[in-house]
Amino acid sequence: DNVLLQLLLDNNYGDGTGITYQKAETITSISNIFSNNTGITSFDELKEFKNVTTCPRFYYCTNLVSIDCSNITVFNHECLRECNNLTTLKNLGKFTLTGSGQFVNCYNLQLDKDVFKNFTNIPWNLCINNYVITDMNLQNATTIGSNAFSNCNKLKNINIINCEYIGSFAFDRTLIEKLELNKITTIENRAYEACNNLKTIVIRQSNSV
């Protein structure tokens, strides 16, 4: 991506004319130089920055389509917020989340159903307004923050069997049909507002909900 390359050069990440593979490997972090840039469409070259393990902040990069996440292990607070056309996080492996709202308004971002399978805490505002995910396996989640999957309007199947706490609006305006809750203690107000397809809730353990 030529726009992205020029931004890197303008911020002294290269030698003024380019960035060699050797130079890319010496860089350990990329500061907030991409936010609000509508010219960036991809950052597949990120895989060459082998020591950059925190996802750069692409806040409001509305035309960004893909990022190669081969080396990314951390997604910080709202790092990809408003990347409306982002569809792909290539080569995504194990990662952690710090803060919240990492994927807010990433309308078209495809996420594997098991991408958050090993997380015990699902941050608030995590995936608001994702219009493509249909299934989500949150089998180890004990806490799901407010608005985490709000208005994910194709989300139909979720596994939250071990969840203890569900925040307000966590799954509102989704297509969820059935819930099975074995450990739930708290469901906040309006967690499932406008879930018109929700017909069955199974609670197998006596708890105060």
C-alpha positions in Angstrom: 0.0 0.0 0.0 1.7 3.2 -1.2 -0.2 5.5 1.1 0.8 3.5 4.1 4.5 3.2 3.0 4.7 7.0 2.6 3.3 7.5 6.1 6.0 5.2 7.5 8.7 7.0 5.6 7.4 10.4 6.7 7.6 9.3 10.3 11.2 8.1 10.0 10.5 4.3 9.9 12.7 4.0 6.8 15.7 5.5 5.1 13.8 8.2 3.3 13.3 6.2 0.1 12.1 2.8 1.4 12.1 0.2 4.1 14.2 -2.9 3.8 13.2 -6.2 5.3 16.2 -5.9 7.6 15.1 -2.4 8.7 11.5 -3.7 9.2 12.8 -6.4 11.6 14.4 -3.8 13.8 11.1 -1.9 14.5 9.3 -3.0 17.6 6.3 -0.7 17.6 4.5 1.7 15.2 3.1 4.8 16.8 -0.3 6.3 16.1 0.4 7.5 12.5 -2.4 5.8 10.6 -5.6 7.0 12.4 -8.2 8.8 10.3 -6.5 8.0 7.0 -8.9 7.1 4.3 -6.3 6.3 1.7 -4.9 3.1 3.3 -6.5 -0.1 1.9 -4.2 -2.8 3.2 -1.2 -3.6 5.4 -0.2 -7.1 4.3 3.5 -6.0 4.7 2.9 -5.9 8.4 4.1 -9.6 8.5 7.6 -8.3 7.6 7.7 -6.2 10.9 8.4 -9.4 12.8 8.9 -7.6 16.2 5.8 -5.5 16.0 3.4 -7.6 18.1 0.8 -5.0 19.0 -1.7 -4.1 16.2 -1.1 -0.6 15.0 -3.9 1.9 15.6 -6.1 2.1 12.4 -8.9 4.1 14.1 -11.2 5.5 11.4 -9.3 4.0 8.4 -12.6 3.5 6.6 -11.1 2.0 3.4 -8.8 -0.5 5.1 -9.7 -4.0 3.8 -7.0 -6.4 5.1 -4.1 -6.7 7.6 -1.6 -9.5 7.8 -1.6 -10.3 11.5 1.1 -13.0 11.4 3.0 -11.5 14.3 0.2 -9.7 16.2 -0.5 -10.9 19.7 -2.2 -7.8 21.2 -5.1 -5.7 20.1 -5.4 -2.5 22.1 -8.4 -0.3 23.0 -10.4 0.6 19.8 -7.4 -0.1 17.6 -9.6 -1.0 14.6 -12.6 1.1 15.5 -14.6 2.4 12.4 -12.6 0.3 9.9 -15.9 -0.1 8.1 -14.6 -2.0 5.1 -12.2 -4.3 6.9 -12.9 -7.8 6.0 -9.9 -9.9 6.8 -7.3 -10.3 9.6 -4.9 -12.6 7.7 -3.0 -15.3 9.6 -4.4 -14.4 13.0 -3.1 -16.6 15.7 -3.3 -16.4 19.5 -3.8 -12.9 20.9 -4.9 -10.9 23.9 -7.2 -7.9 24.2 -6.5 -4.8 26.3 -9.1 -2.2 26.9 -12.3 -2.5 24.9 -14.0 -1.7 21.6 -11.3 -3.3 19.4 -13.6 -4.0 16.5 -16.4 -1.4 16.9 -18.2 -0.8 13.5 -16.1 -3.2 11.6 -19.2 -4.0 9.7 -17.7 -6.6 7.3 -15.0 -8.2 9.4 -15.1 -12.0 9.1 -14.2 -13.6 12.4 -13.9 -17.4 13.0 -16.4 -18.7 15.5 -13.6 -19.9 17.7 -11.6 -16.6 17.7 -12.6 -15.8 21.3 -13.0 -19.4 22.5 -10.3 -19.2 25.1 -11.2 -15.8 26.5 -12.7 -15.7 30.0 -13.5 -11.9 29.8 -15.2 -10.5 26.7 -14.6 -6.7 26.7 -17.5 -4.3 26.4 -18.2 -2.8 23.0 -16.0 -5.5 21.4 -17.8 -6.2 18.1 -20.7 -3.7 18.0 -22.4 -3.6 14.5 -20.7 -6.6 12.9 -23.0 -7.6 10.0 -21.4 -10.8 8.9 -20.7 -13.1 11.9 -23.2 -15.8 12.4 -21.7 -18.1 15.0 -19.6 -17.4 18.1 -18.1 -19.9 20.5 -17.6 -18.2 23.9 -17.4 -21.4 25.9 -14.9 -20.2 28.4 -16.2 -16.7 28.9 -17.4 -16.0 32.4 -18.0 -12.3 31.8 -19.4 -10.6 28.7 -19.3 -6.9 28.8 -22.0 -4.4 27.8 -22.7 -4.0 24.1 -20.1 -6.7 23.3 -22.0 -8.0 20.3 -24.7 -5.4 20.1 -26.5 -5.3 16.7 -24.5 -8.1 15.2 -27.6 -8.7 13.2 -26.6 -12.0 11.6 -25.4 -13.6 14.9 -27.6 -16.7 15.4 -25.7 -19.2 17.4 -23.6 -18.6 20.6 -22.1 -20.9 23.2 -22.0 -19.0 26.5 -22.6 -22.1 28.6 -20.1 -21.1 31.4 -20.9 -17.4 31.5 -21.7 -15.9 34.9 -22.2 -12.3 34.0 -23.8 -10.7 30.9 -23.8 -6.9 30.5 -26.5 -4.7 29.2 -27.2 -4.7 25.5 -24.5 -7.5 25.1 -26.5 -9.3 22.4 -29.3 -6.9 21.6 -30.7 -7.0 18.0 -29.2 -10.4 17.2 -30.8 -13.5 15.7 -30.1 -15.7 18.6 -32.8 -18.4 19.0 -31.6 -20.4 22.1 -29.5 -19.9 25.2 -28.0 -22.5 27.5 -26.7 -21.1 30.7 -25.1 -23.3 33.4 -23.4 -20.8 35.6 -25.2 -17.5 35.1 -25.7 -15.3 38.1 -26.4 -11.9 36.5 -28.0 -10.7 33.3 -28.2 -7.0 33.1 -31.1 -5.0 31.8 -31.8 -5.2 28.0 -29.0 -7.7 27.4 -31.2 -9.3 24.8 -33.4 -6.4 23.7 -35.1 -6.8 20.3 -33.9 -10.4 20.0 -37.2 -11.4 18.4 -36.0 -14.9 17.5 -35.1 -15.9 21.0 -37.5 -18.5 22.1 -35.7 -20.8 24.5 -33.5 -20.1 27.6 -32.2 -23.2 29.4 -30.7 -22.6 32.9 -29.5 -25.9 34.4 -28.3 -24.6 37.7 -30.3 -22.8 40.4 -29.0 -19.3 40.5 -30.4 -15.9 41.3 -30.7 -14.2 37.9 
